[in-house]
């Protein structure tokens, strides 16, 4: 991910919104965006461990953040039950 905190928040917000659409469930747009921001960090960590890179620049950041957000939404869905 790029260095700026604002950049991470924006990409994480977009990722949370997209992950909510992909999962066809969620906690509402605001919570999904917040979970997306957390998911951006998780995706970056997870892809770093697995040594995965999808493209470059913003596309890589969004794909990474969406993947992390899907994981976070999945886990949050399990905890919600």
C-alpha positions as CSV (number, residue, x, y, z in Angstrom):
1,X,0.0,0.0,0.0
2,X,1.1,3.5,-0.6
3,X,2.2,5.5,2.4
4,X,-0.5,8.1,3.0
5,X,-3.1,7.4,5.7
6,X,-5.7,9.2,3.7
7,X,-4.9,6.9,0.7
8,X,-5.3,3.8,2.9
9,X,-8.6,5.1,4.3
10,X,-10.0,5.8,0.8
11,X,-8.8,2.5,-0.7
12,X,-10.1,0.6,2.4
13,X,-13.5,2.4,2.2
14,X,-13.9,1.4,-1.5
15,X,-12.7,-2.1,-0.6
16,X,-15.2,-2.4,2.2
17,X,-18.0,-1.3,0.0
18,X,-17.0,-3.8,-2.8
19,X,-16.5,-6.6,-0.3
20,X,-20.0,-6.0,1.1
21,X,-21.4,-6.4,-2.5
22,X,-19.3,-9.5,-3.1
23,X,-20.3,-11.2,0.1
24,X,-24.0,-10.2,-0.5
25,X,-24.2,-9.5,3.2
26,X,-22.8,-7.1,5.6
27,X,-23.4,-4.8,8.4
28,X,-24.5,-1.7,6.5
29,X,-22.5,0.6,4.3
30,X,-20.8,2.5,7.1
31,X,-19.7,-0.6,9.1
32,X,-18.6,-2.3,5.8
33,X,-16.4,0.7,5.0
34,X,-14.9,0.6,8.5
35,X,-14.3,-3.1,8.2
36,X,-12.8,-2.4,4.7
37,X,-10.2,-0.1,6.2
38,X,-9.2,-2.8,8.7
39,X,-9.4,-5.3,5.8
40,X,-6.9,-3.1,3.8
41,X,-4.3,-3.7,6.5
42,X,-5.2,-7.4,6.8
43,X,-5.0,-7.9,3.0
44,X,-1.7,-6.1,2.8
45,X,-0.3,-8.3,5.6
46,X,-1.8,-11.5,4.1
47,X,-0.6,-10.9,0.5
48,X,2.8,-10.0,1.9
49,X,3.1,-13.3,3.7
50,X,1.9,-15.2,0.7
51,X,4.1,-13.1,-1.6
52,X,1.1,-12.3,-3.9
53,X,1.0,-9.2,-6.1
54,X,-1.9,-8.5,-8.5
55,X,-0.7,-5.8,-11.0
56,X,0.7,-2.6,-9.8
57,X,-0.4,0.6,-8.2
58,X,-4.0,1.3,-7.3
59,X,-5.3,-1.9,-8.8
60,X,-3.0,-4.0,-6.7
61,X,-4.0,-2.0,-3.6
62,X,-7.7,-2.3,-4.2
63,X,-7.6,-6.1,-5.0
64,X,-5.5,-6.6,-1.9
65,X,-7.8,-4.5,0.3
66,X,-10.9,-6.2,-1.1
67,X,-9.4,-9.7,-0.3
68,X,-8.6,-8.6,3.2
69,X,-12.1,-7.0,3.6
70,X,-13.8,-10.2,2.5
71,X,-11.8,-12.1,5.1
72,X,-12.8,-9.6,7.8
73,X,-16.5,-9.6,6.7
74,X,-16.5,-13.4,6.8
75,X,-15.0,-13.5,10.3
76,X,-17.3,-10.7,11.5
77,X,-20.3,-12.7,10.1
78,X,-19.2,-15.7,12.1
79,X,-18.9,-13.7,15.2
80,X,-22.3,-12.0,14.6
81,X,-24.1,-15.3,14.9
